[in-house]
């Protein structure tokens, strides 16, 4: 009997970054929640600037840990220059570094109806 390992998806939570160390706490809380909900899921936080790790380092870590595909979730409410221009270039670099690993780029968090509904619920609650 042969054993075929299950594909292992890595998730990158991608955010802007800040000099304030407390700024990272909500991003890291999302990562912890993913890990609690799906033990064994590989998840890393990555940042565009100021904070570490950047996207390429987080992707390298996930692939080294055994990820056979990557899903990048930009935790941006709006779709500005970073989401429209910078992030696709960074995704291209990850794809070049790991051509054997499919990389899925999700929409920015603010583009999901669930997110806007949740924010409206909180504001009106």
N, C-alpha and C positions, 0 to 999 in steps of 0.2 A: 504494500500500500504506500503510495507516495503522498507527501504532504505539500500542498501548494500554499504558501503564505498569503494571507489576505492583503490587498493593497492598503497602504497606510497613508491617509491624507494628513498633510500638515496645514495648519491655519495660521495666517499672519494677520494680526490686528494692526493696521497701519494708521498712525496718527501723526499730527504735525510735530509736536515736541515743544518743550518750554524749559526755561531755566529753573522754574519753581518745581522742586521735587514733589510737592503735593499734587501737581497737575497730573502726574502719571497714575495716581491712585485709581481713578475710574477705569482707565484703560486696562490696568492690571487686574481690576475686579472682574471685568468681562472675561479676561483670560482664565481667571480662577473659576468663574462660573462654568465656562466651557469644560474645563478639566473635571469639575465636580459632576457635571451632567453626563459627560462622556469620558470616563476614565480610559486612559490609553490613547486619547486623541493628542496628537502633538500640536501644541499651540505656543506661539511666541508673539510678543509685542515688538513693533518696529516703528521707527520715527524718521520723519523727513529731515529734521534738523535739530540741532542742540542736544538732544538725548541720544543715547545709544541703547540698543544696536540699531543700525540702519537696515534697510530692507534686504540688501545683499547679504549681510552677516546673518540676519534671522533666517533667510532662505538657506544659506549654507549650513546653519545649525540643524534645521529641520531635515534637510537631505542627509546630512551625516548621521542623524538619529534614525534614519530609515524611511522617511517620507517618500512615497512614490508619486505623489501629486501634491500641488500646493494650491491653496485658496487664499487670496488676499482680499481682506475686507477693510476698505478705507473708512475710518471712523470720522468722517467729515459730515457736518450738517448741510453745507452748501457745496456746490460744484464750482470751485474757482480754478484759478490757474494751476494750483498744485494738483488737483484731481484731473483736470483736462490735459495738462501738458507734462508736468514733472513726473507724475506717477506712471503713465504709459512708457516713458523712457526708462524708468527704473525697472519696470516689469520686463522690458526688452532686454535689459542687462542680465536679469535673473534667468531669462529663457536662454540667453547665450551661454551663461555659466553652467546651466543644467539642461542641456537640450533633450535629455531623456526623461525629464520630469514635466508633465503638463502643468501649466500655471493658469489658474482661473482668476480673473480680476472681477470682483463683484462691483455693483454700483456703490456709490457713496451712501453711507447710512441714511442721510437725509432724503434720499430718493425713494426710500421704501415707504409705502402707505402705512405699514405697521408702525414705523417710527413717528411719522407725523401725527397719526392717531394717538399714540402714546403721549406725545408731547401735549397735544390738545387736551387729553384726559387729565394730565397732571395740572395743566394751567387752569382748567375749569373745575377740578375736583374739589 
